[in-house]
Structure formats: C-alpha cells, structure tokens
C-alpha cells in the first residue's frame, strides 16, 4: 500500500492539487493507495468518484496539522503493509514517525528559507531523514542543495499531466466569440501574484498594440494583485486589449488557451517566492501553444528555449516586449507550437510515473 499525505488535493483547484491528484491516481493503478488530505469544501462528491480511500482532516490549520499526524501515526501502527509514504510538503512529514520509507516532494518556495534559520533547520531535519527528495525541476534541486539538503537524496521528477481531452464545440465557439476579430492572442492562466508578472506584460502590451492593433490579452485567475493590474490597464488605456476572467469551467479555460497564440508568464522572484517549474506551460503546450517564461526559476525544465517557447528576463520590460514580438512576427508561434505539442507528451503521467517506480 502507498500512503499519500497531502495538504493540497482536489476538489480544490491549483497546480499542486493537480500534481497530487495525478500522482495518486497513477500510483493507485500499481497498488492499493490511501490518502490523508486536508478538508475541502464539497469534497464528498469528488471522493465518492475515486477508486482509492481518502481520509479528510478538518479543524483550524494549526490543530489540523497535529490531528492529522496523530491519525496517520495511528494508521501506521495498525497497518504493516505500507510500502512507502509520499508527501507533498516537508510539513506533512514533520510529526510522522520516521520508521518507514518516505518520499517528500519539493517545489521551491516552501523550502526557500535562509540557511541556518529556524525554518531552514526544520526543513533539513525532515528532508535529510527521508529516503528520497523529489524536486520538481533542476532549479529546485540546486536550491535544495544550496540550502543544505543532502545531494544524494535528491532526484528530479517533473510534474505530470493527463492527456488533454477533446474540448466541446460550444466552448470553442464561445472562446472564438470572446476573441472576435483579434488575431494576435496572448493568455495567462494563474493567480494574480507579483511573481507571475502580469504587470510587465500589460506594460509591454502598451507598445505592442502600436505594431499589432488587433492584439488581445486574456487573464484567467484571481489573487491579491488583481485590482492593481486592473487599475494599471485603465491607466494605460488598454481596456479594449485586456480581458479578465475567473470562475470559468475547465472546458472553457482550455478552449481559450487552445484558441490563443502565446501563453505568457515570464515569472520573477518575489521575496522567497519563485516559479519552481510551471505546469501551466506544459498544459498550454498540449494545445500547440508555445510559452514565454522567466529565467529565474524552473521554467527551463518546462520550456525549451527557442524551440517550444522563449525564456527571458522577466524583470526586463524590453526583453518581454521583444520576446512577444519575436513570437508574433510572421506567426513564428506556429512553429514553436508544433514542437511544444510534441514535447508535452513526455510529461504524460504514464511516462512520469515510470520515474517514480524506479525509486519506489
């Protein structure tokens, strides 16, 4: 039996939730799988549809952590056939008895604490006492080594994706209706965080619209920077070029991505926050859409520079502008998009899970 310990799991939405779902679903095809996950609103409908057991833990965040570890330790005492414990976060293992084989996933932000600090010592106490540390990118592996994680324990396994499903025709039509006559189409699907760099994209758009008057930028998501970005759009007189959407269906989101030319997310470092990998780039690639990513994180594991997209300095407005221009000029994005679609297949869970099998 595999035991999954996670703070992030569907029906909650997000990259981490998708990662833990894909991993758990793939493992459940190999052996019995049990999940201990945090409580999520409306979880019953989701949990009743899966083929494995999910234990949901309620309560305030701090109390939930200790209650969860108590439940897991009790489960371990009464079940002697656990092959491995796999956790999404070092904190998920912090209070778990360390007798069994354990694998901990790392993503970058959650381990990015100053070397020698109290939090860094807590991270190392966990990660240097598990069997394997799975980094989501080469960037995250280097970060972990720099912070004191034992090099020999770290293996890089990129997050996986499920093969794309056919998009309903009504959603594709709805997407085309939204874009209308605008043929130069940019899109970002992410939280409105400083790290995601919507601000610089909007600023670049002001100059791009002079060359590409039919350009449009669709932003799908929500977050603390949303109002600031909307105010910037108004100040730069770009209301006709920028469309904000949130709380839309997954099929409609996919239709909008598939109908776009470039997925733009040239991320930057914001304090401790950095893009560890960027599964959104791979999700866009499945639809033949190339990406523009930033140089400061793990995007180069997801984007092959000048083949499946471009990597630029996200802090440079000139580089963002010139990169988008390069992809739009002569519809160069089409060539990049073909290679991006081909490359995305190696990230299918059927392929990614083979890497986990080698360490299980």
C-alpha positions, 0 to 999 in steps of 0.5 A: 500500500502507498500512503499519500499525505497531502495538504493540497488535493482536489476538489480544490483547484491549483497546480499542486492539487493537480500534481497530487491528484495525478500522482495518486491516481497513477500510483493507485493503478500499481497498488492499493493507495490511501490518502490523508488530505486536508478538508475541502469544501464539497469534497464528498462528491469528488471522493465518492468518484475515486477508486482509492480511500481518502481520509479528510482532516478538518479543524483550524490549520494549526490543530489540523496539522497535529490531528492529522499526524496523530491519525496517520501515526495511528494508521501506521501502527495498525497497518504493516503493509505500507510500502512507502509514504509520499508527501507533498510538503516537508510539513506533512512529514514533520510529526510522522514517525520516521520508521518507514520509507518516505518520499517528500516532494519539493517545489521551491518556495516552501523550502526557500528559507535562509540557511541556518534559520529556524525554518531552514533547520526544520526543513533539513531535519525532515528532508535529510531523514527521508529516503528520497527528495523529489524536486520538481525541476533542476532549479529546485534541486540546486536550491535544495542543495544550496540550502543544505539538503543532502545531494544524494537524496535528491532526484528530479521528477517533473510534474505530470499531466493527463492527456488533454481531452477533446474540448466541446464545440460550444466552448470553442465557439464561445472562446472564438466569440470572446476573441472576435476579430483579434488575431494576435492572442496572448493568455495567462492562466494563474493567480494574480501574484507579483511573481507571475508578472502580469504587470510587465506584460500589460506594460509591454502590451502598451507598445505592442498594440502600436505594431499589432492593433488587433492584439488581445490579452486574456487573464484567467485567475484571481489573487491579491494583485488583481485590482492593481493590474486592473487599475494599471490597464485603465491607466494605460488605456488598454481596456479594449486589449485586456480581458479578465476572467475567473470562475470559468469551467475547465472546458472553457479555460482550455478552449481559450488557451487552445484558441490563443497564440502565446501563453505568457508568464515570464515569472520573477522572484518575489521575496522567497517566492519563485516559479519552481517549474510551471505546469501551466506551460506544459498544459498550454503546450498540449494545445500547440501553444508555445510559452514565454517564461522567466529565467529565474526559476524552473521554467527551463525544465518546462520550456525549451528555449527557442524551440517550444517557447522563449525564456527571458528576463522577466524583470526586463520590460524590453526583453518581454516586449521583444520576446512577444514580438519575436513570437508574433512576427510572421506567426513564428508561434506556429512553429514553436507550437508544433514542437511544444505539442510534441514535447508535452507528451513526455510529461504524460503521467504514464511516462512520469510515473515510470520515474517514480517506480524506479525509486519506489 
